[in-house]
Amino acid sequence: MDKKTKIGIAIMVLSSIFLTIGQYFFKLSSKTFQLNIPSLLTNYNLFFALCTCGIGAVLLIIALKFGDLSVIFPLVSITYVFVIIMSYLVFNEIINTFKIVAIAFIVAGVIFITRGTKNG
Amino acid sequence: MVKEIIIGMALVIIGSLVASPGAIFFKKASQNLGKNIFKLLKIKEFYIGAILFVLSTLFFVPGLKYGELSILYPVASFSYIWVALLSIHFLKEKMNISKWAGILLIIGGVVLIGLGS
């Protein structure tokens, strides 16, 4: 794997972290979520969710400077892994066998994809 | 029940079809981006991509509420396939066995997450 791709992966990991934090705030915001403008505007968790996801999106775009879309974009799935871990730590969601094997599959998938770059 | 799952699947499929071109626009935006990140706000592809992603959530979020994540999550992860195909056509990127295998593994992982949810 060439150095450029490694930088792209690193930035994508950072992007995934922000997207995961965004999921955290989205989950919090769903508790007080109402589909009317006054409620939406005062939903601070929703605001934080959009901000952190926005940062995640910008980092995704920056990462795209360092690799092909078909390599960088699937790395968004790293977010699944982080969300599982975050949900367990913060919301006490159970990590069952499915999720553990899922994490293994996603990590394997990421390895295959990044090994598939030009200089492999 | 079946009707609900179909509605859920339809919404999620539409969501992934809307989000995938958004990724193409983000890649185009990144190509026009220099060292100054704030210049991103002047790139129209950034806005088009952002709008497409936001629009896709309007389909994804309601769609996923139809439950049956074991089916809906994998359907949503077809985005990775659409993006790969769009990348070949619009960005002249090359796919290979390793990258397709990686995408299949990720979809497999998402299927398992759906089953475990």
gemmi code that builds the backbone of each chain (N, CA, C; Angstrom):
import gemmi

chains = {
    "A": [
        ("MET", (0.846, -1.199, 0.000), (0.000, 0.000, 0.000), (0.870, 1.234, 0.000)),
        ("ASP", (0.603, 2.168, -0.891), (1.464, 3.346, -0.962), (1.137, 4.335, 0.149)),
        ("LYS", (2.054, 5.293, 0.338), (1.941, 6.193, 1.470), (0.682, 7.049, 1.377)),
        ("LYS", (0.352, 7.438, 0.123), (-0.806, 8.300, -0.078), (-2.062, 7.619, 0.462)),
        ("THR", (-2.227, 6.329, 0.126), (-3.405, 5.608, 0.595), (-3.439, 5.526, 2.112)),
        ("LYS", (-2.262, 5.344, 2.720), (-2.210, 5.259, 4.183), (-2.717, 6.551, 4.814)),
        ("ILE", (-2.324, 7.691, 4.216), (-2.792, 8.979, 4.749), (-4.304, 9.057, 4.604)),
        ("GLY", (-4.800, 8.615, 3.431), (-6.238, 8.624, 3.187), (-6.978, 7.792, 4.216)),
        ("ILE", (-6.436, 6.625, 4.535), (-7.065, 5.756, 5.533), (-7.070, 6.425, 6.897)),
        ("ALA", (-5.937, 7.045, 7.255), (-5.848, 7.708, 8.556), (-6.897, 8.809, 8.676)),
        ("ILE", (-7.044, 9.612, 7.617), (-8.030, 10.693, 7.646), (-9.438, 10.116, 7.713)),
        ("MET", (-9.664, 8.980, 7.031), (-10.984, 8.355, 7.064), (-11.297, 7.825, 8.457)),
        ("VAL", (-10.283, 7.305, 9.146), (-10.517, 6.840, 10.523), (-10.967, 8.013, 11.380)),
        ("LEU", (-10.292, 9.147, 11.190), (-10.684, 10.359, 11.914), (-12.105, 10.770, 11.553)),
        ("SER", (-12.424, 10.694, 10.257), (-13.782, 11.019, 9.806), (-14.791, 10.096, 10.461)),
        ("SER", (-14.470, 8.803, 10.526), (-15.377, 7.831, 11.136), (-15.607, 8.136, 12.596)),
        ("ILE", (-14.544, 8.603, 13.284), (-14.694, 8.946, 14.699), (-15.724, 10.060, 14.847)),
        ("PHE", (-15.617, 11.087, 13.993), (-16.587, 12.182, 14.070), (-17.991, 11.706, 13.697)),
        ("LEU", (-18.106, 10.857, 12.681), (-19.421, 10.346, 12.299), (-20.017, 9.522, 13.430)),
        ("THR", (-19.151, 8.791, 14.165), (-19.623, 8.007, 15.304), (-20.137, 8.919, 16.412)),
        ("ILE", (-19.384, 9.990, 16.678), (-19.837, 10.957, 17.683), (-21.166, 11.550, 17.237)),
        ("GLY", (-21.299, 11.777, 15.932), (-22.556, 12.280, 15.390), (-23.699, 11.319, 15.663)),
        ("GLN", (-23.435, 10.014, 15.501), (-24.466, 9.009, 15.795), (-24.885, 9.077, 17.248)),
        ("TYR", (-23.894, 9.298, 18.118), (-24.170, 9.425, 19.552), (-25.151, 10.564, 19.803)),
        ("PHE", (-24.868, 11.725, 19.204), (-25.755, 12.867, 19.413), (-27.111, 12.657, 18.736)),
        ("PHE", (-27.129, 11.973, 17.594), (-28.410, 11.687, 16.937), (-29.275, 10.818, 17.841)),
        ("LYS", (-28.637, 9.846, 18.488), (-29.382, 8.971, 19.386), (-29.950, 9.784, 20.539)),
        ("LEU", (-29.142, 10.670, 21.112), (-29.625, 11.511, 22.190), (-30.748, 12.422, 21.698)),
        ("SER", (-30.579, 12.943, 20.480), (-31.568, 13.894, 19.972), (-32.892, 13.220, 19.666)),
        ("SER", (-32.869, 11.932, 19.400), (-34.102, 11.234, 19.042), (-35.067, 11.180, 20.221)),
        ("LYS", (-34.532, 11.339, 21.441), (-35.395, 11.271, 22.622), (-36.332, 12.470, 22.703)),
        ("THR", (-35.847, 13.634, 22.252), (-36.692, 14.818, 22.334), (-37.111, 15.277, 20.946)),
        ("PHE", (-37.028, 14.378, 19.973), (-37.251, 14.790, 18.591), (-38.722, 15.011, 18.295)),
        ("GLN", (-39.047, 16.198, 17.790), (-40.396, 16.469, 17.318), (-40.293, 17.205, 15.998)),
        ("LEU", (-41.177, 16.842, 15.069), (-41.077, 17.409, 13.733), (-41.772, 18.766, 13.642)),
        ("ASN", (-41.334, 19.732, 14.445), (-41.809, 21.100, 14.272), (-40.618, 22.026, 14.461)),
        ("ILE", (-40.654, 23.184, 13.830), (-39.479, 24.055, 13.770), (-38.981, 24.512, 15.135)),
        ("PRO", (-39.865, 24.945, 16.054), (-39.349, 25.376, 17.363), (-38.616, 24.243, 18.079)),
        ("SER", (-39.167, 23.053, 18.016), (-38.538, 21.923, 18.695), (-37.197, 21.585, 18.060)),
        ("LEU", (-37.162, 21.583, 16.714), (-35.916, 21.247, 16.029), (-34.828, 22.264, 16.337)),
        ("LEU", (-35.217, 23.540, 16.418), (-34.208, 24.578, 16.619), (-33.636, 24.551, 18.022)),
        ("THR", (-34.391, 24.010, 18.976), (-33.886, 23.974, 20.353), (-33.325, 22.609, 20.721)),
        ("ASN", (-33.304, 21.716, 19.741), (-32.758, 20.378, 19.986), (-31.233, 20.438, 19.869)),
        ("TYR", (-30.581, 20.726, 20.995), (-29.131, 20.928, 20.981), (-28.383, 19.694, 20.528)),
        ("ASN", (-28.861, 18.525, 20.920), (-28.195, 17.298, 20.495), (-28.243, 17.148, 18.983)),
        ("LEU", (-29.358, 17.544, 18.394), (-29.478, 17.492, 16.941), (-28.456, 18.419, 16.294)),
        ("PHE", (-28.301, 19.609, 16.884), (-27.339, 20.583, 16.371), (-25.924, 20.010, 16.430)),
        ("PHE", (-25.555, 19.428, 17.579), (-24.221, 18.840, 17.711), (-24.042, 17.685, 16.733)),
        ("ALA", (-25.121, 16.902, 16.559), (-25.050, 15.764, 15.628), (-24.716, 16.260, 14.229)),
        ("LEU", (-25.415, 17.301, 13.790), (-25.186, 17.826, 12.445), (-23.783, 18.418, 12.318)),
        ("CYS", (-23.325, 19.094, 13.366), (-21.981, 19.679, 13.326), (-20.918, 18.594, 13.211)),
        ("THR", (-20.995, 17.578, 14.066), (-19.958, 16.546, 14.038), (-20.026, 15.744, 12.760)),
        ("CYS", (-21.225, 15.486, 12.253), (-21.319, 14.786, 10.976), (-20.771, 15.662, 9.856)),
        ("GLY", (-20.995, 16.965, 9.981), (-20.450, 17.888, 8.993), (-18.931, 17.837, 8.962)),
        ("ILE", (-18.331, 17.819, 10.159), (-16.870, 17.702, 10.228), (-16.431, 16.376, 9.618)),
        ("GLY", (-17.176, 15.325, 9.929), (-16.873, 14.009, 9.362), (-16.923, 14.034, 7.842)),
        ("ALA", (-17.920, 14.750, 7.295), (-18.063, 14.839, 5.841), (-16.891, 15.596, 5.230)),
        ("VAL", (-16.488, 16.689, 5.872), (-15.350, 17.461, 5.351), (-14.086, 16.605, 5.373)),
        ("LEU", (-13.893, 15.854, 6.450), (-12.723, 14.974, 6.530), (-12.772, 13.909, 5.441)),
        ("LEU", (-13.986, 13.423, 5.136), (-14.144, 12.450, 4.051), (-13.665, 13.051, 2.738)),
        ("ILE", (-14.057, 14.297, 2.493), (-13.656, 14.955, 1.243), (-12.137, 15.124, 1.199)),
        ("ILE", (-11.558, 15.529, 2.335), (-10.100, 15.675, 2.377), (-9.436, 14.326, 2.112)),
        ("ALA", (-9.975, 13.283, 2.717), (-9.416, 11.934, 2.519), (-9.462, 11.550, 1.050)),
        ("LEU", (-10.506, 12.004, 0.340), (-10.660, 11.641, -1.073), (-9.553, 12.207, -1.941)),
        ("LYS", (-8.812, 13.188, -1.422), (-7.673, 13.704, -2.174), (-6.541, 12.682, -2.195)),
        ("PHE", (-6.620, 11.698, -1.286), (-5.498, 10.777, -1.130), (-5.766, 9.386, -1.678)),
        ("GLY", (-6.855, 9.237, -2.390), (-7.107, 7.915, -2.944), (-8.343, 7.900, -3.811)),
        ("ASP", (-8.538, 6.782, -4.510), (-9.726, 6.624, -5.335), (-10.980, 6.562, -4.470)),
        ("LEU", (-12.090, 7.023, -5.023), (-13.363, 6.965, -4.311), (-13.724, 5.523, -3.980)),
        ("SER", (-13.455, 4.615, -4.928), (-13.830, 3.215, -4.733), (-12.994, 2.545, -3.640)),
        ("VAL", (-11.907, 3.200, -3.229), (-11.103, 2.686, -2.113), (-11.465, 3.407, -0.827)),
        ("ILE", (-11.562, 4.718, -0.895), (-11.780, 5.526, 0.300), (-13.212, 5.402, 0.814)),
        ("PHE", (-14.195, 5.445, -0.080), (-15.586, 5.471, 0.373), (-15.988, 4.256, 1.216)),
        ("PRO", (-15.630, 3.028, 0.802), (-16.008, 1.877, 1.645), (-15.446, 1.963, 3.058)),
        ("LEU", (-14.390, 2.763, 3.253), (-13.818, 2.884, 4.598), (-14.799, 3.534, 5.562)),
        ("VAL", (-15.836, 4.167, 5.021), (-16.892, 4.706, 5.876), (-17.471, 3.607, 6.754)),
        ("SER", (-17.374, 2.357, 6.292), (-17.930, 1.246, 7.061), (-17.197, 1.037, 8.386)),
        ("ILE", (-16.004, 1.651, 8.511), (-15.307, 1.613, 9.803), (-16.202, 2.220, 10.876)),
        ("THR", (-17.086, 3.139, 10.435), (-18.012, 3.769, 11.362), (-18.873, 2.719, 12.056)),
        ("TYR", (-19.279, 1.673, 11.332), (-20.055, 0.604, 11.941), (-19.324, 0.027, 13.152)),
        ("VAL", (-18.016, -0.198, 12.973), (-17.223, -0.785, 14.047), (-17.186, 0.148, 15.254)),
        ("PHE", (-16.887, 1.428, 14.983), (-16.815, 2.391, 16.074), (-18.160, 2.557, 16.769)),
        ("VAL", (-19.264, 2.541, 15.996), (-20.586, 2.715, 16.592), (-20.923, 1.545, 17.510)),
        ("ILE", (-20.550, 0.328, 17.093), (-20.800, -0.840, 17.954), (-20.069, -0.675, 19.282)),
        ("ILE", (-18.793, -0.258, 19.181), (-18.000, -0.093, 20.400), (-18.556, 1.042, 21.244)),
        ("MET", (-18.886, 2.154, 20.587), (-19.413, 3.315, 21.301), (-20.733, 2.973, 21.979)),
        ("SER", (-21.623, 2.261, 21.260), (-22.927, 1.906, 21.826), (-22.765, 1.026, 23.051)),
        ("TYR", (-21.773, 0.167, 23.009), (-21.517, -0.698, 24.166), (-21.018, 0.115, 25.349)),
        ("LEU", (-20.072, 1.023, 25.083), (-19.462, 1.781, 26.177), (-20.411, 2.823, 26.752)),
        ("VAL", (-21.165, 3.468, 25.882), (-21.986, 4.595, 26.324), (-23.430, 4.197, 26.627)),
        ("PHE", (-24.015, 3.386, 25.762), (-25.424, 3.042, 25.933), (-25.625, 1.628, 26.463)),
        ("ASN", (-24.524, 0.978, 26.801), (-24.584, -0.391, 27.311), (-25.296, -1.357, 26.391)),
        ("GLU", (-25.201, -1.099, 25.079), (-25.792, -2.040, 24.139), (-24.930, -3.291, 24.068)),
        ("ILE", (-25.598, -4.449, 24.030), (-24.854, -5.707, 24.053), (-24.101, -5.923, 22.754)),
        ("ILE", (-22.874, -6.393, 22.891), (-22.142, -6.843, 21.706), (-22.329, -8.349, 21.635)),
        ("ASN", (-23.172, -8.792, 20.703), (-23.392, -10.222, 20.584), (-22.423, -10.812, 19.565)),
        ("THR", (-22.517, -12.118, 19.390), (-21.580, -12.799, 18.493), (-21.676, -12.255, 17.076)),
        ("PHE", (-22.927, -11.961, 16.646), (-23.100, -11.407, 15.305), (-22.233, -10.174, 15.112)),
        ("LYS", (-22.265, -9.284, 16.105), (-21.546, -8.022, 15.956), (-20.036, -8.243, 15.969)),
        ("ILE", (-19.594, -9.200, 16.781), (-18.153, -9.469, 16.829), (-17.678, -9.983, 15.477)),
        ("VAL", (-18.410, -10.951, 14.922), (-18.033, -11.493, 13.618), (-18.173, -10.408, 12.546)),
        ("ALA", (-19.199, -9.558, 12.698), (-19.394, -8.456, 11.751), (-18.170, -7.554, 11.722)),
        ("ILE", (-17.660, -7.239, 12.905), (-16.475, -6.389, 12.986), (-15.315, -7.057, 12.244)),
        ("ALA", (-15.166, -8.368, 12.443), (-14.090, -9.100, 11.756), (-14.255, -9.013, 10.242)),
        ("PHE", (-15.505, -9.202, 9.769), (-15.780, -9.110, 8.338), (-15.431, -7.730, 7.793)),
        ("ILE", (-15.843, -6.687, 8.513), (-15.622, -5.326, 8.024), (-14.128, -5.019, 7.990)),
        ("VAL", (-13.431, -5.418, 9.039), (-11.985, -5.186, 9.058), (-11.319, -5.933, 7.901)),
        ("ALA", (-11.744, -7.190, 7.686), (-11.189, -7.958, 6.570), (-11.490, -7.258, 5.247)),
        ("GLY", (-12.719, -6.773, 5.121), (-13.117, -6.084, 3.904), (-12.258, -4.856, 3.653)),
        ("VAL", (-12.013, -4.088, 4.718), (-11.177, -2.892, 4.598), (-9.775, -3.275, 4.141)),
        ("ILE", (-9.236, -4.360, 4.715), (-7.896, -4.811, 4.331), (-7.857, -5.181, 2.857)),
        ("PHE", (-8.865, -5.947, 2.405), (-8.901, -6.350, 1.004), (-8.972, -5.141, 0.078)),
        ("ILE", (-9.817, -4.174, 0.455), (-9.996, -3.013, -0.405), (-8.711, -2.202, -0.504)),
        ("THR", (-8.070, -1.985, 0.642), (-6.863, -1.164, 0.602), (-5.701, -1.922, -0.027)),
        ("ARG", (-5.737, -3.266, 0.045), (-4.709, -4.045, -0.645), (-4.923, -4.005, -2.148)),
        ("GLY", (-6.139, -3.618, -2.533), (-6.473, -3.622, -3.958), (-6.092, -2.350, -4.673)),
        ("THR", (-5.353, -1.462, -3.981), (-4.958, -0.219, -4.634), (-3.799, -0.480, -5.580)),
        ("LYS", (-3.512, 0.517, -6.401), (-2.562, 0.375, -7.516), (-1.269, -0.347, -7.153)),
        ("ASN", (-0.643, 0.101, -6.044), (0.630, -0.524, -5.702), (0.456, -1.661, -4.733)),
        ("GLY", (-0.845, -2.018, -4.532), (-1.284, -3.171, -3.759), (-0.476, -3.482, -2.553)),
    ],
    "B": [
        ("MET", (-47.484, -6.793, 7.237), (-46.081, -6.943, 7.651), (-45.175, -6.947, 6.431)),
        ("VAL", (-45.569, -7.782, 5.427), (-44.745, -7.844, 4.210), (-44.748, -6.500, 3.525)),
        ("LYS", (-45.938, -5.853, 3.527), (-46.053, -4.552, 2.884), (-45.106, -3.557, 3.537)),
        ("GLU", (-44.995, -3.637, 4.876), (-44.122, -2.712, 5.577), (-42.668, -2.924, 5.195)),
        ("ILE", (-42.265, -4.180, 5.119), (-40.880, -4.467, 4.764), (-40.574, -3.940, 3.369)),
        ("ILE", (-41.553, -4.093, 2.452), (-41.333, -3.618, 1.084), (-41.182, -2.112, 1.062)),
        ("ILE", (-42.027, -1.423, 1.858), (-41.902, 0.032, 1.929), (-40.531, 0.398, 2.488)),
        ("GLY", (-40.144, -0.279, 3.550), (-38.830, -0.025, 4.150), (-37.716, -0.243, 3.153)),
        ("MET", (-37.779, -1.347, 2.421), (-36.738, -1.639, 1.428), (-36.721, -0.581, 0.330)),
        ("ALA", (-37.907, -0.195, -0.119), (-37.972, 0.801, -1.186), (-37.323, 2.105, -0.742)),
        ("LEU", (-37.643, 2.533, 0.483), (-37.077, 3.781, 0.992), (-35.563, 3.693, 1.099)),
        ("VAL", (-35.082, 2.557, 1.606), (-33.635, 2.406, 1.786), (-32.926, 2.334, 0.433)),
        ("ILE", (-33.553, 1.659, -0.534), (-32.942, 1.581, -1.866), (-32.851, 2.969, -2.488)),
        ("ILE", (-33.954, 3.734, -2.383), (-33.946, 5.095, -2.924), (-32.858, 5.911, -2.218)),
        ("GLY", (-32.776, 5.746, -0.891), (-31.749, 6.462, -0.124), (-30.349, 6.156, -0.637)),
        ("SER", (-30.076, 4.891, -0.896), (-28.723, 4.544, -1.355), (-28.484, 5.035, -2.776)),
        ("LEU", (-29.545, 5.081, -3.594), (-29.396, 5.580, -4.962), (-29.195, 7.097, -4.978)),
        ("VAL", (-29.709, 7.773, -3.968), (-29.518, 9.219, -3.873), (-28.147, 9.536, -3.287)),
        ("ALA", (-27.714, 8.750, -2.308), (-26.445, 9.019, -1.630), (-25.230, 8.715, -2.507)),
        ("SER", (-25.324, 7.680, -3.315), (-24.156, 7.252, -4.087), (-23.610, 8.315, -5.042)),
        ("PRO", (-24.447, 8.981, -5.844), (-23.905, 10.069, -6.664), (-23.302, 11.179, -5.808)),
        ("GLY", (-23.837, 11.349, -4.597), (-23.283, 12.345, -3.679), (-21.800, 12.098, -3.436)),
        ("ALA", (-21.440, 10.826, -3.333), (-20.036, 10.475, -3.126), (-19.191, 10.883, -4.330)),
        ("ILE", (-19.745, 10.696, -5.541), (-19.036, 11.107, -6.759), (-18.773, 12.604, -6.734)),
        ("PHE", (-19.799, 13.370, -6.327), (-19.629, 14.826, -6.268), (-18.600, 15.206, -5.214)),
        ("PHE", (-18.581, 14.508, -4.094), (-17.576, 14.789, -3.073), (-16.171, 14.525, -3.617)),
        ("LYS", (-16.021, 13.450, -4.401), (-14.699, 13.160, -4.984), (-14.306, 14.279, -5.937)),
        ("LYS", (-15.260, 14.734, -6.762), (-14.980, 15.841, -7.685), (-14.608, 17.090, -6.904)),
        ("ALA", (-15.322, 17.331, -5.797), (-15.025, 18.497, -4.971), (-13.611, 18.396, -4.417)),
        ("SER", (-13.205, 17.201, -4.001), (-11.867, 17.040, -3.420), (-10.793, 17.312, -4.465)),
        ("GLN", (-11.110, 17.012, -5.732), (-10.124, 17.233, -6.800), (-9.886, 18.716, -7.039)),
        ("ASN", (-10.899, 19.537, -6.734), (-10.759, 20.981, -6.916), (-10.296, 21.678, -5.650)),
        ("LEU", (-10.001, 20.896, -4.623), (-9.666, 21.486, -3.331), (-8.167, 21.600, -3.174)),
        ("GLY", (-7.715, 22.791, -2.779), (-6.282, 22.986, -2.557), (-5.955, 22.843, -1.087)),
        ("LYS", (-4.972, 23.617, -0.619), (-4.532, 23.490, 0.770), (-5.489, 24.185, 1.726)),
        ("ASN", (-6.267, 25.142, 1.195), (-7.165, 25.896, 2.060), (-8.522, 25.196, 2.111)),
        ("ILE", (-8.824, 24.570, 3.251), (-10.057, 23.803, 3.383), (-11.283, 24.680, 3.205)),
        ("PHE", (-11.187, 25.947, 3.638), (-12.367, 26.812, 3.599), (-12.797, 27.109, 2.165)),
        ("LYS", (-11.872, 26.894, 1.213), (-12.253, 27.094, -0.185), (-13.303, 26.072, -0.610)),
        ("LEU", (-13.470, 25.032, 0.207), (-14.479, 24.008, -0.083), (-15.858, 24.637, -0.251)),
        ("LEU", (-16.082, 25.719, 0.515), (-17.377, 26.375, 0.466), (-17.622, 27.066, -0.869)),
        ("LYS", (-16.573, 27.174, -1.702), (-16.746, 27.825, -2.999), (-16.911, 26.801, -4.124)),
        ("ILE", (-16.813, 25.531, -3.750), (-16.879, 24.487, -4.774), (-18.297, 23.974, -4.879)),
        ("LYS", (-18.918, 24.087, -6.072), (-20.332, 23.728, -6.178), (-20.574, 22.239, -5.991)),
        ("GLU", (-19.565, 21.410, -6.371), (-19.743, 19.963, -6.194), (-19.921, 19.607, -4.725)),
        ("PHE", (-19.314, 20.402, -3.841), (-19.464, 20.160, -2.403), (-20.923, 20.297, -1.994)),
        ("TYR", (-21.560, 21.359, -2.498), (-22.949, 21.599, -2.127), (-23.872, 20.543, -2.713)),
        ("ILE", (-23.624, 20.170, -3.976), (-24.462, 19.152, -4.605), (-24.338, 17.832, -3.834)),
        ("GLY", (-23.105, 17.466, -3.512), (-22.881, 16.230, -2.763), (-23.542, 16.274, -1.397)),
        ("ALA", (-23.380, 17.415, -0.707), (-23.955, 17.550, 0.629), (-25.473, 17.449, 0.571)),
        ("ILE", (-26.072, 18.127, -0.421), (-27.526, 18.079, -0.552), (-27.991, 16.649, -0.814)),
        ("LEU", (-27.268, 15.939, -1.676), (-27.652, 14.553, -1.971), (-27.563, 13.677, -0.729)),
        ("PHE", (-26.492, 13.854, 0.066), (-26.362, 13.042, 1.279), (-27.465, 13.363, 2.274)),
        ("VAL", (-27.754, 14.656, 2.448), (-28.810, 15.048, 3.382), (-30.153, 14.497, 2.902)),
        ("LEU", (-30.407, 14.624, 1.576), (-31.646, 14.079, 1.004), (-31.749, 12.581, 1.266)),
        ("SER", (-30.613, 11.885, 1.149), (-30.651, 10.428, 1.326), (-31.080, 10.060, 2.738)),
        ("THR", (-30.674, 10.888, 3.733), (-31.076, 10.567, 5.104), (-32.584, 10.684, 5.277)),
        ("LEU", (-33.222, 11.559, 4.456), (-34.674, 11.684, 4.534), (-35.369, 10.403, 4.088)),
        ("PHE", (-34.639, 9.560, 3.332), (-35.182, 8.256, 2.954), (-34.700, 7.164, 3.923)),
        ("PHE", (-33.424, 7.241, 4.300), (-32.856, 6.219, 5.164), (-33.512, 6.181, 6.543)),
        ("VAL", (-33.593, 7.345, 7.191), (-34.082, 7.376, 8.574), (-35.500, 6.827, 8.701)),
        ("PRO", (-36.465, 7.306, 7.904), (-37.801, 6.705, 7.988), (-37.793, 5.235, 7.562)),
        ("GLY", (-36.997, 4.930, 6.516), (-36.969, 3.566, 6.007), (-36.520, 2.563, 7.055)),
        ("LEU", (-35.460, 2.946, 7.812), (-34.921, 2.016, 8.802), (-35.869, 1.824, 9.972)),
        ("LYS", (-36.811, 2.770, 10.129), (-37.782, 2.619, 11.211), (-38.736, 1.469, 10.959)),
        ("TYR", (-38.782, 0.974, 9.690), (-39.671, -0.140, 9.391), (-39.134, -1.447, 9.926)),
        ("GLY", (-38.066, -1.326, 10.767), (-37.575, -2.515, 11.430), (-36.843, -3.423, 10.470)),
        ("GLU", (-36.781, -4.677, 10.799), (-36.133, -5.683, 9.956), (-34.766, -5.209, 9.488)),
        ("LEU", (-33.942, -4.773, 10.454), (-32.617, -4.285, 10.108), (-31.792, -5.367, 9.429)),
        ("SER", (-32.136, -6.626, 9.694), (-31.365, -7.709, 9.082), (-31.484, -7.680, 7.571)),
        ("ILE", (-32.567, -7.071, 7.075), (-32.722, -6.930, 5.624), (-32.329, -5.530, 5.176)),
        ("LEU", (-32.739, -4.540, 5.960), (-32.561, -3.155, 5.521), (-31.110, -2.698, 5.546)),
        ("TYR", (-30.358, -3.078, 6.563), (-28.942, -2.681, 6.614), (-28.174, -3.165, 5.388)),
        ("PRO", (-28.282, -4.445, 5.052), (-27.556, -4.905, 3.855), (-27.983, -4.147, 2.599)),
        ("VAL", (-29.294, -3.897, 2.476), (-29.763, -3.165, 1.296), (-29.111, -1.788, 1.245)),
        ("ALA", (-29.015, -1.150, 2.415), (-28.372, 0.163, 2.473), (-26.906, 0.053, 2.075)),
        ("SER", (-26.266, -1.042, 2.433), (-24.836, -1.175, 2.147), (-24.570, -1.439, 0.673)),
        ("PHE", (-25.643, -1.644, -0.126), (-25.440, -1.733, -1.568), (-24.862, -0.427, -2.104)),
        ("SER", (-24.956, 0.653, -1.294), (-24.332, 1.919, -1.686), (-22.898, 1.709, -2.116)),
        ("TYR", (-22.206, 0.813, -1.411), (-20.802, 0.590, -1.750), (-20.672, 0.046, -3.165)),
        ("ILE", (-21.632, -0.777, -3.566), (-21.593, -1.322, -4.929), (-21.904, -0.221, -5.931)),
        ("TRP", (-22.974, 0.564, -5.626), (-23.320, 1.642, -6.564), (-22.139, 2.593, -6.730)),
        ("VAL", (-21.498, 2.962, -5.606), (-20.378, 3.896, -5.674), (-19.241, 3.323, -6.501)),
        ("ALA", (-18.959, 2.022, -6.332), (-17.888, 1.398, -7.116), (-18.215, 1.474, -8.607)),
        ("LEU", (-19.469, 1.149, -8.955), (-19.874, 1.173, -10.367), (-19.833, 2.595, -10.927)),
        ("LEU", (-20.343, 3.553, -10.147), (-20.316, 4.947, -10.599), (-18.876, 5.437, -10.745)),
        ("SER", (-17.988, 4.974, -9.856), (-16.584, 5.391, -9.925), (-15.927, 4.915, -11.211)),
        ("ILE", (-16.278, 3.691, -11.623), (-15.714, 3.161, -12.868), (-16.147, 4.045, -14.031)),
        ("HIS", (-17.436, 4.401, -14.048), (-17.977, 5.129, -15.181), (-17.605, 6.601, -15.176)),
        ("PHE", (-17.799, 7.261, -14.029), (-17.624, 8.719, -14.002), (-16.223, 9.171, -13.607)),
        ("LEU", (-15.497, 8.348, -12.863), (-14.186, 8.773, -12.399), (-13.060, 7.970, -13.042)),
        ("LYS", (-13.448, 7.081, -13.950), (-12.471, 6.235, -14.648), (-11.590, 5.451, -13.679)),
        ("GLU", (-12.162, 5.063, -12.553), (-11.383, 4.263, -11.611), (-11.456, 2.801, -12.022)),
        ("LYS", (-10.476, 2.043, -11.550), (-10.441, 0.636, -11.902), (-10.796, -0.210, -10.692)),
        ("MET", (-11.618, -1.216, -10.926), (-11.900, -2.161, -9.851), (-11.070, -3.416, -10.104)),
        ("ASN", (-10.892, -4.202, -9.059), (-10.215, -5.487, -9.227), (-10.822, -6.476, -8.238)),
        ("ILE", (-10.373, -7.720, -8.323), (-10.958, -8.778, -7.482), (-10.844, -8.413, -6.006)),
        ("SER", (-9.681, -7.868, -5.626), (-9.451, -7.555, -4.224), (-10.454, -6.533, -3.720)),
        ("LYS", (-10.708, -5.497, -4.508), (-11.631, -4.460, -4.075), (-13.066, -4.978, -4.025)),
        ("TRP", (-13.446, -5.781, -5.023), (-14.805, -6.347, -4.989), (-14.950, -7.299, -3.802)),
        ("ALA", (-13.893, -8.090, -3.543), (-13.949, -9.006, -2.406), (-14.108, -8.226, -1.111)),
        ("GLY", (-13.384, -7.109, -1.020), (-13.483, -6.262, 0.158), (-14.895, -5.726, 0.346)),
        ("ILE", (-15.508, -5.275, -0.747), (-16.872, -4.755, -0.663), (-17.829, -5.852, -0.227)),
        ("LEU", (-17.647, -7.068, -0.792), (-18.528, -8.184, -0.412), (-18.363, -8.528, 1.066)),
        ("LEU", (-17.112, -8.483, 1.546), (-16.873, -8.765, 2.960), (-17.560, -7.720, 3.833)),
        ("ILE", (-17.482, -6.461, 3.416), (-18.115, -5.400, 4.198), (-19.624, -5.594, 4.204)),
        ("ILE", (-20.200, -5.907, 3.034), (-21.640, -6.152, 2.982), (-21.992, -7.332, 3.884)),
        ("GLY", (-21.128, -8.361, 3.866), (-21.330, -9.498, 4.756), (-21.341, -9.062, 6.209)),
        ("GLY", (-20.406, -8.172, 6.554), (-20.357, -7.657, 7.917), (-21.628, -6.899, 8.269)),
        ("VAL", (-22.123, -6.118, 7.310), (-23.342, -5.351, 7.565), (-24.543, -6.278, 7.731)),
        ("VAL", (-24.587, -7.359, 6.930), (-25.654, -8.359, 7.092), (-25.652, -8.885, 8.519)),
        ("LEU", (-24.449, -9.188, 9.032), (-24.332, -9.726, 10.387), (-24.766, -8.703, 11.431)),
        ("ILE", (-24.437, -7.427, 11.178), (-24.873, -6.389, 12.115), (-26.392, -6.333, 12.131)),
        ("GLY", (-26.977, -6.436, 10.933), (-28.435, -6.433, 10.854), (-29.036, -7.604, 11.616)),
        ("LEU", (-28.419, -8.769, 11.485), (-28.909, -9.959, 12.180), (-28.740, -9.823, 13.686)),
        ("GLY", (-27.694, -9.086, 14.080), (-27.406, -8.961, 15.498), (-28.115, -7.793, 16.163)),
        ("SER", (-28.971, -7.107, 15.394), (-29.632, -5.916, 15.955), (-31.074, -6.189, 16.325)),
    ],
}
model = gemmi.Model(1)
for chain_id, residues in chains.items():
    chain = gemmi.Chain(chain_id)
    for i, (resn, *xyz) in enumerate(residues, 1):
        res = gemmi.Residue()
        res.name, res.seqid = resn, gemmi.SeqId(i, " ")
        for name, pos in zip(("N", "CA", "C"), xyz):
            atom = gemmi.Atom()
            atom.name, atom.element = name, gemmi.Element(name[0])
            atom.pos, atom.b_iso = gemmi.Position(*pos), 0.0
            res.add_atom(atom)
        chain.add_residue(res)
    model.add_chain(chain)
structure = gemmi.Structure()
structure.add_model(model)
structure.setup_entities()
